[in-house]
Each structure stands twice: as structure tokens, then as C-alpha cells.
Amino acid sequence: MDPLVHVSEPAMTLLGPAIGGLGLNVRAYDKIRRVSRTVVDLDGKDEIGEAHVETAVQYRLLDRRV
């Protein structure tokens, strides 16, 4: 994740299985990381949480189906 943004432990715990379980590659991981950071910025928070990662994964899955 971004070294300038703190990532909560639950968010990191969620990210691993999401990547492995969905069969996503490193490029997809990077996109999820960047989208998570954007969601945090829009939310006005200083830490990436589970909800931010979940949102980013959902957007990635939408992008994958198109």
C-alpha cells in the first residue's frame, strides 16, 4: 500500500484473500491499492479501512466484467 497512508490491520487481512481468491495478478493489486487510496481521500479519512478495500475490490470486479 501507499507508504504515506496507514492501512488498518483488518484491511490488510482482507486484501490478501481478496487477491488470492479472485485470481488477480500484481497489476490488479496495484489498481486496487490506488483505488483504495482514492476512496480514502474522498471519504476524508487518514487510514485505509476494510470498507475502502471492499469498495476498491468491487470496482475492480466491475472493471473486470466489462
PyMOL Python script that loads the backbone (N, CA, C, O; Angstrom):
from pymol import cmd

cmd.read_pdbstr("""\
ATOM      1  N   MET A   1       0.835  -1.184   0.000  1.00  0.00           N
ATOM      2  CA  MET A   1       0.000   0.000   0.000  1.00  0.00           C
ATOM      3  C   MET A   1       0.879   1.246   0.000  1.00  0.00           C
ATOM      4  O   MET A   1       2.106   1.163   0.069  1.00  0.00           O
ATOM      5  N   ASP A   2       0.240   2.372  -0.078  1.00  0.00           N
ATOM      6  CA  ASP A   2       0.921   3.648  -0.114  1.00  0.00           C
ATOM      7  C   ASP A   2       1.628   3.891   1.216  1.00  0.00           C
ATOM      8  O   ASP A   2       0.992   3.823   2.267  1.00  0.00           O
ATOM      9  N   PRO A   3       2.934   4.175   1.193  1.00  0.00           N
ATOM     10  CA  PRO A   3       3.649   4.376   2.454  1.00  0.00           C
ATOM     11  C   PRO A   3       3.203   5.620   3.211  1.00  0.00           C
ATOM     12  O   PRO A   3       3.486   5.738   4.403  1.00  0.00           O
ATOM     13  N   LEU A   4       2.519   6.547   2.559  1.00  0.00           N
ATOM     14  CA  LEU A   4       2.070   7.765   3.215  1.00  0.00           C
ATOM     15  C   LEU A   4       0.713   7.627   3.884  1.00  0.00           C
ATOM     16  O   LEU A   4       0.295   8.513   4.629  1.00  0.00           O
ATOM     17  N   VAL A   5       0.026   6.529   3.625  1.00  0.00           N
ATOM     18  CA  VAL A   5      -1.297   6.301   4.196  1.00  0.00           C
ATOM     19  C   VAL A   5      -1.252   5.040   5.042  1.00  0.00           C
ATOM     20  O   VAL A   5      -0.789   3.991   4.595  1.00  0.00           O
ATOM     21  N   HIS A   6      -1.735   5.156   6.255  1.00  0.00           N
ATOM     22  CA  HIS A   6      -1.767   3.993   7.143  1.00  0.00           C
ATOM     23  C   HIS A   6      -2.878   3.046   6.700  1.00  0.00           C
ATOM     24  O   HIS A   6      -3.978   3.476   6.354  1.00  0.00           O
ATOM     25  N   VAL A   7      -2.576   1.767   6.717  1.00  0.00           N
ATOM     26  CA  VAL A   7      -3.546   0.744   6.360  1.00  0.00           C
ATOM     27  C   VAL A   7      -3.871  -0.034   7.631  1.00  0.00           C
ATOM     28  O   VAL A   7      -2.971  -0.541   8.300  1.00  0.00           O
ATOM     29  N   SER A   8      -5.142  -0.126   7.959  1.00  0.00           N
ATOM     30  CA  SER A   8      -5.538  -0.849   9.166  1.00  0.00           C
ATOM     31  C   SER A   8      -5.244  -2.339   9.009  1.00  0.00           C
ATOM     32  O   SER A   8      -5.215  -2.863   7.896  1.00  0.00           O
ATOM     33  N   GLU A   9      -5.027  -3.008  10.132  1.00  0.00           N
ATOM     34  CA  GLU A   9      -4.773  -4.453  10.103  1.00  0.00           C
ATOM     35  C   GLU A   9      -5.915  -5.220   9.443  1.00  0.00           C
ATOM     36  O   GLU A   9      -5.656  -6.085   8.606  1.00  0.00           O
ATOM     37  N   PRO A  10      -7.188  -4.928   9.795  1.00  0.00           N
ATOM     38  CA  PRO A  10      -8.284  -5.649   9.128  1.00  0.00           C
ATOM     39  C   PRO A  10      -8.299  -5.449   7.613  1.00  0.00           C
ATOM     40  O   PRO A  10      -8.664  -6.360   6.871  1.00  0.00           O
ATOM     41  N   ALA A  11      -7.902  -4.260   7.151  1.00  0.00           N
ATOM     42  CA  ALA A  11      -7.867  -4.004   5.710  1.00  0.00           C
ATOM     43  C   ALA A  11      -6.791  -4.855   5.039  1.00  0.00           C
ATOM     44  O   ALA A  11      -7.017  -5.408   3.963  1.00  0.00           O
ATOM     45  N   MET A  12      -5.626  -4.961   5.670  1.00  0.00           N
ATOM     46  CA  MET A  12      -4.556  -5.792   5.121  1.00  0.00           C
ATOM     47  C   MET A  12      -4.961  -7.262   5.139  1.00  0.00           C
ATOM     48  O   MET A  12      -4.664  -8.008   4.206  1.00  0.00           O
ATOM     49  N   THR A  13      -5.636  -7.668   6.199  1.00  0.00           N
ATOM     50  CA  THR A  13      -6.095  -9.048   6.309  1.00  0.00           C
ATOM     51  C   THR A  13      -7.112  -9.365   5.220  1.00  0.00           C
ATOM     52  O   THR A  13      -7.126 -10.477   4.692  1.00  0.00           O
ATOM     53  N   LEU A  14      -7.948  -8.415   4.884  1.00  0.00           N
ATOM     54  CA  LEU A  14      -8.963  -8.600   3.853  1.00  0.00           C
ATOM     55  C   LEU A  14      -8.351  -8.630   2.456  1.00  0.00           C
ATOM     56  O   LEU A  14      -8.819  -9.365   1.587  1.00  0.00           O
ATOM     57  N   LEU A  15      -7.324  -7.848   2.244  1.00  0.00           N
ATOM     58  CA  LEU A  15      -6.754  -7.698   0.912  1.00  0.00           C
ATOM     59  C   LEU A  15      -6.109  -8.984   0.390  1.00  0.00           C
ATOM     60  O   LEU A  15      -6.275  -9.325  -0.781  1.00  0.00           O
ATOM     61  N   GLY A  16      -5.388  -9.691   1.237  1.00  0.00           N
ATOM     62  CA  GLY A  16      -4.708 -10.919   0.801  1.00  0.00           C
ATOM     63  C   GLY A  16      -5.659 -11.953   0.218  1.00  0.00           C
ATOM     64  O   GLY A  16      -5.482 -12.367  -0.928  1.00  0.00           O
ATOM     65  N   PRO A  17      -6.668 -12.384   0.981  1.00  0.00           N
ATOM     66  CA  PRO A  17      -7.612 -13.374   0.446  1.00  0.00           C
ATOM     67  C   PRO A  17      -8.409 -12.853  -0.755  1.00  0.00           C
ATOM     68  O   PRO A  17      -8.776 -13.625  -1.641  1.00  0.00           O
ATOM     69  N   ALA A  18      -8.671 -11.555  -0.781  1.00  0.00           N
ATOM     70  CA  ALA A  18      -9.412 -10.998  -1.915  1.00  0.00           C
ATOM     71  C   ALA A  18      -8.600 -11.159  -3.197  1.00  0.00           C
ATOM     72  O   ALA A  18      -9.141 -11.527  -4.240  1.00  0.00           O
ATOM     73  N   ILE A  19      -7.325 -10.887  -3.118  1.00  0.00           N
ATOM     74  CA  ILE A  19      -6.463 -11.014  -4.295  1.00  0.00           C
ATOM     75  C   ILE A  19      -6.307 -12.487  -4.677  1.00  0.00           C
ATOM     76  O   ILE A  19      -6.480 -12.851  -5.841  1.00  0.00           O
ATOM     77  N   GLY A  20      -5.982 -13.326  -3.702  1.00  0.00           N
ATOM     78  CA  GLY A  20      -5.772 -14.746  -3.981  1.00  0.00           C
ATOM     79  C   GLY A  20      -7.044 -15.457  -4.408  1.00  0.00           C
ATOM     80  O   GLY A  20      -7.027 -16.254  -5.347  1.00  0.00           O
ATOM     81  N   GLY A  21      -8.143 -15.175  -3.729  1.00  0.00           N
ATOM     82  CA  GLY A  21      -9.400 -15.854  -4.019  1.00  0.00           C
ATOM     83  C   GLY A  21     -10.005 -15.484  -5.354  1.00  0.00           C
ATOM     84  O   GLY A  21     -10.732 -16.274  -5.956  1.00  0.00           O
ATOM     85  N   LEU A  22      -9.708 -14.296  -5.812  1.00  0.00           N
ATOM     86  CA  LEU A  22     -10.269 -13.839  -7.085  1.00  0.00           C
ATOM     87  C   LEU A  22      -9.319 -14.087  -8.253  1.00  0.00           C
ATOM     88  O   LEU A  22      -9.665 -13.836  -9.408  1.00  0.00           O
ATOM     89  N   GLY A  23      -8.135 -14.574  -7.949  1.00  0.00           N
ATOM     90  CA  GLY A  23      -7.172 -14.865  -9.009  1.00  0.00           C
ATOM     91  C   GLY A  23      -6.656 -13.618  -9.697  1.00  0.00           C
ATOM     92  O   GLY A  23      -6.419 -13.627 -10.905  1.00  0.00           O
ATOM     93  N   LEU A  24      -6.480 -12.547  -8.943  1.00  0.00           N
ATOM     94  CA  LEU A  24      -5.999 -11.295  -9.512  1.00  0.00           C
ATOM     95  C   LEU A  24      -4.475 -11.262  -9.514  1.00  0.00           C
ATOM     96  O   LEU A  24      -3.835 -11.853  -8.645  1.00  0.00           O
ATOM     97  N   ASN A  25      -3.907 -10.579 -10.479  1.00  0.00           N
ATOM     98  CA  ASN A  25      -2.460 -10.501 -10.591  1.00  0.00           C
ATOM     99  C   ASN A  25      -1.921  -9.244  -9.902  1.00  0.00           C
ATOM    100  O   ASN A  25      -2.670  -8.498  -9.273  1.00  0.00           O
ATOM    101  N   VAL A  26      -0.624  -9.027 -10.029  1.00  0.00           N
ATOM    102  CA  VAL A  26       0.035  -7.895  -9.368  1.00  0.00           C
ATOM    103  C   VAL A  26      -0.489  -6.565  -9.911  1.00  0.00           C
ATOM    104  O   VAL A  26      -0.640  -5.604  -9.156  1.00  0.00           O
ATOM    105  N   ARG A  27      -0.758  -6.506 -11.177  1.00  0.00           N
ATOM    106  CA  ARG A  27      -1.295  -5.283 -11.772  1.00  0.00           C
ATOM    107  C   ARG A  27      -2.658  -4.948 -11.175  1.00  0.00           C
ATOM    108  O   ARG A  27      -2.942  -3.783 -10.898  1.00  0.00           O
ATOM    109  N   ALA A  28      -3.497  -5.953 -10.974  1.00  0.00           N
ATOM    110  CA  ALA A  28      -4.810  -5.744 -10.357  1.00  0.00           C
ATOM    111  C   ALA A  28      -4.653  -5.302  -8.908  1.00  0.00           C
ATOM    112  O   ALA A  28      -5.393  -4.438  -8.437  1.00  0.00           O
ATOM    113  N   TYR A  29      -3.690  -5.891  -8.199  1.00  0.00           N
ATOM    114  CA  TYR A  29      -3.409  -5.487  -6.819  1.00  0.00           C
ATOM    115  C   TYR A  29      -3.049  -4.006  -6.770  1.00  0.00           C
ATOM    116  O   TYR A  29      -3.520  -3.271  -5.902  1.00  0.00           O
ATOM    117  N   ASP A  30      -2.217  -3.580  -7.702  1.00  0.00           N
ATOM    118  CA  ASP A  30      -1.803  -2.178  -7.737  1.00  0.00           C
ATOM    119  C   ASP A  30      -2.999  -1.262  -7.996  1.00  0.00           C
ATOM    120  O   ASP A  30      -3.107  -0.197  -7.387  1.00  0.00           O
ATOM    121  N   LYS A  31      -3.887  -1.668  -8.887  1.00  0.00           N
ATOM    122  CA  LYS A  31      -5.089  -0.869  -9.159  1.00  0.00           C
ATOM    123  C   LYS A  31      -5.979  -0.787  -7.920  1.00  0.00           C
ATOM    124  O   LYS A  31      -6.510   0.276  -7.597  1.00  0.00           O
ATOM    125  N   ILE A  32      -6.137  -1.908  -7.234  1.00  0.00           N
ATOM    126  CA  ILE A  32      -6.948  -1.918  -6.011  1.00  0.00           C
ATOM    127  C   ILE A  32      -6.324  -1.006  -4.959  1.00  0.00           C
ATOM    128  O   ILE A  32      -7.032  -0.282  -4.259  1.00  0.00           O
ATOM    129  N   ARG A  33      -5.009  -1.042  -4.852  1.00  0.00           N
ATOM    130  CA  ARG A  33      -4.299  -0.180  -3.906  1.00  0.00           C
ATOM    131  C   ARG A  33      -4.541   1.302  -4.213  1.00  0.00           C
ATOM    132  O   ARG A  33      -4.819   2.100  -3.318  1.00  0.00           O
ATOM    133  N   ARG A  34      -4.429   1.648  -5.493  1.00  0.00           N
ATOM    134  CA  ARG A  34      -4.634   3.050  -5.875  1.00  0.00           C
ATOM    135  C   ARG A  34      -6.078   3.497  -5.691  1.00  0.00           C
ATOM    136  O   ARG A  34      -6.332   4.614  -5.242  1.00  0.00           O
ATOM    137  N   VAL A  35      -7.021   2.631  -6.035  1.00  0.00           N
ATOM    138  CA  VAL A  35      -8.431   2.978  -5.868  1.00  0.00           C
ATOM    139  C   VAL A  35      -8.773   3.093  -4.382  1.00  0.00           C
ATOM    140  O   VAL A  35      -9.549   3.966  -3.992  1.00  0.00           O
ATOM    141  N   SER A  36      -8.198   2.217  -3.550  1.00  0.00           N
ATOM    142  CA  SER A  36      -8.408   2.309  -2.100  1.00  0.00           C
ATOM    143  C   SER A  36      -7.953   3.671  -1.586  1.00  0.00           C
ATOM    144  O   SER A  36      -8.630   4.298  -0.772  1.00  0.00           O
ATOM    145  N   ARG A  37      -6.811   4.114  -2.066  1.00  0.00           N
ATOM    146  CA  ARG A  37      -6.284   5.419  -1.658  1.00  0.00           C
ATOM    147  C   ARG A  37      -7.235   6.542  -2.093  1.00  0.00           C
ATOM    148  O   ARG A  37      -7.469   7.482  -1.333  1.00  0.00           O
ATOM    149  N   THR A  38      -7.776   6.451  -3.294  1.00  0.00           N
ATOM    150  CA  THR A  38      -8.719   7.448  -3.783  1.00  0.00           C
ATOM    151  C   THR A  38      -9.994   7.451  -2.953  1.00  0.00           C
ATOM    152  O   THR A  38     -10.517   8.515  -2.621  1.00  0.00           O
ATOM    153  N   VAL A  39     -10.499   6.267  -2.615  1.00  0.00           N
ATOM    154  CA  VAL A  39     -11.714   6.163  -1.798  1.00  0.00           C
ATOM    155  C   VAL A  39     -11.476   6.790  -0.431  1.00  0.00           C
ATOM    156  O   VAL A  39     -12.354   7.473   0.096  1.00  0.00           O
ATOM    157  N   VAL A  40     -10.302   6.568   0.146  1.00  0.00           N
ATOM    158  CA  VAL A  40      -9.950   7.173   1.441  1.00  0.00           C
ATOM    159  C   VAL A  40      -9.938   8.694   1.317  1.00  0.00           C
ATOM    160  O   VAL A  40     -10.468   9.393   2.181  1.00  0.00           O
ATOM    161  N   ASP A  41      -9.343   9.203   0.257  1.00  0.00           N
ATOM    162  CA  ASP A  41      -9.309  10.650   0.045  1.00  0.00           C
ATOM    163  C   ASP A  41     -10.717  11.223  -0.069  1.00  0.00           C
ATOM    164  O   ASP A  41     -11.013  12.261   0.523  1.00  0.00           O
ATOM    165  N   LEU A  42     -11.576  10.563  -0.819  1.00  0.00           N
ATOM    166  CA  LEU A  42     -12.954  11.037  -0.982  1.00  0.00           C
ATOM    167  C   LEU A  42     -13.733  10.959   0.330  1.00  0.00           C
ATOM    168  O   LEU A  42     -14.633  11.762   0.576  1.00  0.00           O
ATOM    169  N   ASP A  43     -13.380   9.991   1.162  1.00  0.00           N
ATOM    170  CA  ASP A  43     -14.038   9.804   2.450  1.00  0.00           C
ATOM    171  C   ASP A  43     -13.510  10.765   3.509  1.00  0.00           C
ATOM    172  O   ASP A  43     -14.102  10.904   4.579  1.00  0.00           O
ATOM    173  N   GLY A  44     -12.393  11.429   3.210  1.00  0.00           N
ATOM    174  CA  GLY A  44     -11.811  12.382   4.149  1.00  0.00           C
ATOM    175  C   GLY A  44     -11.136  11.730   5.343  1.00  0.00           C
ATOM    176  O   GLY A  44     -11.026  12.347   6.403  1.00  0.00           O
ATOM    177  N   LYS A  45     -10.687  10.502   5.191  1.00  0.00           N
ATOM    178  CA  LYS A  45     -10.039   9.763   6.276  1.00  0.00           C
ATOM    179  C   LYS A  45      -8.527   9.751   6.078  1.00  0.00           C
ATOM    180  O   LYS A  45      -8.018  10.110   5.016  1.00  0.00           O
ATOM    181  N   ASP A  46      -7.825   9.331   7.122  1.00  0.00           N
ATOM    182  CA  ASP A  46      -6.368   9.242   7.069  1.00  0.00           C
ATOM    183  C   ASP A  46      -5.865   7.806   7.030  1.00  0.00           C
ATOM    184  O   ASP A  46      -4.660   7.569   6.954  1.00  0.00           O
ATOM    185  N   GLU A  47      -6.791   6.846   7.081  1.00  0.00           N
ATOM    186  CA  GLU A  47      -6.405   5.445   7.153  1.00  0.00           C
ATOM    187  C   GLU A  47      -7.272   4.617   6.218  1.00  0.00           C
ATOM    188  O   GLU A  47      -8.483   4.821   6.131  1.00  0.00           O
ATOM    189  N   ILE A  48      -6.640   3.685   5.523  1.00  0.00           N
ATOM    190  CA  ILE A  48      -7.386   2.769   4.665  1.00  0.00           C
ATOM    191  C   ILE A  48      -7.994   1.691   5.553  1.00  0.00           C
ATOM    192  O   ILE A  48      -7.286   0.986   6.271  1.00  0.00           O
ATOM    193  N   GLY A  49      -9.308   1.575   5.492  1.00  0.00           N
ATOM    194  CA  GLY A  49     -10.021   0.584   6.289  1.00  0.00           C
ATOM    195  C   GLY A  49     -10.618  -0.507   5.419  1.00  0.00           C
ATOM    196  O   GLY A  49     -10.477  -0.506   4.196  1.00  0.00           O
ATOM    197  N   GLU A  50     -11.284  -1.431   6.079  1.00  0.00           N
ATOM    198  CA  GLU A  50     -11.901  -2.554   5.360  1.00  0.00           C
ATOM    199  C   GLU A  50     -12.889  -2.078   4.302  1.00  0.00           C
ATOM    200  O   GLU A  50     -12.902  -2.590   3.183  1.00  0.00           O
ATOM    201  N   ALA A  51     -13.706  -1.108   4.657  1.00  0.00           N
ATOM    202  CA  ALA A  51     -14.727  -0.619   3.720  1.00  0.00           C
ATOM    203  C   ALA A  51     -14.085  -0.030   2.469  1.00  0.00           C
ATOM    204  O   ALA A  51     -14.627  -0.166   1.373  1.00  0.00           O
ATOM    205  N   HIS A  52     -12.944   0.617   2.623  1.00  0.00           N
ATOM    206  CA  HIS A  52     -12.263   1.216   1.474  1.00  0.00           C
ATOM    207  C   HIS A  52     -11.726   0.132   0.543  1.00  0.00           C
ATOM    208  O   HIS A  52     -11.830   0.245  -0.678  1.00  0.00           O
ATOM    209  N   VAL A  53     -11.154  -0.916   1.129  1.00  0.00           N
ATOM    210  CA  VAL A  53     -10.642  -2.025   0.319  1.00  0.00           C
ATOM    211  C   VAL A  53     -11.798  -2.757  -0.354  1.00  0.00           C
ATOM    212  O   VAL A  53     -11.708  -3.111  -1.529  1.00  0.00           O
ATOM    213  N   GLU A  54     -12.875  -2.983   0.379  1.00  0.00           N
ATOM    214  CA  GLU A  54     -14.040  -3.659  -0.207  1.00  0.00           C
ATOM    215  C   GLU A  54     -14.584  -2.888  -1.396  1.00  0.00           C
ATOM    216  O   GLU A  54     -14.926  -3.477  -2.422  1.00  0.00           O
ATOM    217  N   THR A  55     -14.664  -1.580  -1.260  1.00  0.00           N
ATOM    218  CA  THR A  55     -15.151  -0.738  -2.355  1.00  0.00           C
ATOM    219  C   THR A  55     -14.223  -0.842  -3.562  1.00  0.00           C
ATOM    220  O   THR A  55     -14.683  -0.974  -4.697  1.00  0.00           O
ATOM    221  N   ALA A  56     -12.927  -0.783  -3.316  1.00  0.00           N
ATOM    222  CA  ALA A  56     -11.960  -0.863  -4.410  1.00  0.00           C
ATOM    223  C   ALA A  56     -12.031  -2.214  -5.116  1.00  0.00           C
ATOM    224  O   ALA A  56     -11.937  -2.277  -6.342  1.00  0.00           O
ATOM    225  N   VAL A  57     -12.196  -3.293  -4.356  1.00  0.00           N
ATOM    226  CA  VAL A  57     -12.307  -4.626  -4.956  1.00  0.00           C
ATOM    227  C   VAL A  57     -13.580  -4.713  -5.792  1.00  0.00           C
ATOM    228  O   VAL A  57     -13.568  -5.287  -6.881  1.00  0.00           O
ATOM    229  N   GLN A  58     -14.661  -4.157  -5.299  1.00  0.00           N
ATOM    230  CA  GLN A  58     -15.906  -4.172  -6.066  1.00  0.00           C
ATOM    231  C   GLN A  58     -15.751  -3.415  -7.381  1.00  0.00           C
ATOM    232  O   GLN A  58     -16.217  -3.877  -8.422  1.00  0.00           O
ATOM    233  N   TYR A  59     -15.098  -2.257  -7.338  1.00  0.00           N
ATOM    234  CA  TYR A  59     -14.862  -1.507  -8.571  1.00  0.00           C
ATOM    235  C   TYR A  59     -13.976  -2.309  -9.524  1.00  0.00           C
ATOM    236  O   TYR A  59     -14.193  -2.297 -10.736  1.00  0.00           O
ATOM    237  N   ARG A  60     -12.993  -2.996  -8.983  1.00  0.00           N
ATOM    238  CA  ARG A  60     -12.107  -3.805  -9.825  1.00  0.00           C
ATOM    239  C   ARG A  60     -12.879  -4.938 -10.489  1.00  0.00           C
ATOM    240  O   ARG A  60     -12.658  -5.243 -11.660  1.00  0.00           O
ATOM    241  N   LEU A  61     -13.780  -5.558  -9.745  1.00  0.00           N
ATOM    242  CA  LEU A  61     -14.580  -6.639 -10.324  1.00  0.00           C
ATOM    243  C   LEU A  61     -15.515  -6.115 -11.400  1.00  0.00           C
ATOM    244  O   LEU A  61     -15.747  -6.793 -12.401  1.00  0.00           O
ATOM    245  N   LEU A  62     -16.046  -4.933 -11.211  1.00  0.00           N
ATOM    246  CA  LEU A  62     -16.879  -4.325 -12.253  1.00  0.00           C
ATOM    247  C   LEU A  62     -16.056  -4.072 -13.506  1.00  0.00           C
ATOM    248  O   LEU A  62     -16.515  -4.318 -14.621  1.00  0.00           O
ATOM    249  N   ASP A  63     -14.830  -3.576 -13.313  1.00  0.00           N
ATOM    250  CA  ASP A  63     -13.938  -3.290 -14.431  1.00  0.00           C
ATOM    251  C   ASP A  63     -13.564  -4.582 -15.159  1.00  0.00           C
ATOM    252  O   ASP A  63     -13.398  -4.587 -16.379  1.00  0.00           O
ATOM    253  N   ARG A  64     -13.434  -5.652 -14.423  1.00  0.00           N
ATOM    254  CA  ARG A  64     -13.045  -6.942 -14.987  1.00  0.00           C
ATOM    255  C   ARG A  64     -14.133  -7.524 -15.889  1.00  0.00           C
ATOM    256  O   ARG A  64     -13.833  -8.191 -16.879  1.00  0.00           O
ATOM    257  N   ARG A  65     -15.392  -7.272 -15.545  1.00  0.00           N
ATOM    258  CA  ARG A  65     -16.514  -7.840 -16.299  1.00  0.00           C
ATOM    259  C   ARG A  65     -16.814  -7.086 -17.583  1.00  0.00           C
ATOM    260  O   ARG A  65     -17.462  -7.620 -18.483  1.00  0.00           O
ATOM    261  N   VAL A  66     -16.351  -5.866 -17.670  1.00  0.00           N
ATOM    262  CA  VAL A  66     -16.678  -5.043 -18.831  1.00  0.00           C
ATOM    263  C   VAL A  66     -15.843  -5.398 -20.012  1.00  0.00           C
ATOM    264  O   VAL A  66     -15.992  -4.797 -21.077  1.00  0.00           O
TER     265      VAL A  66
END
""", "prot")
cmd.dss("prot")
cmd.show_as("cartoon", "prot")
cmd.util.cbc("prot")
cmd.orient("prot")
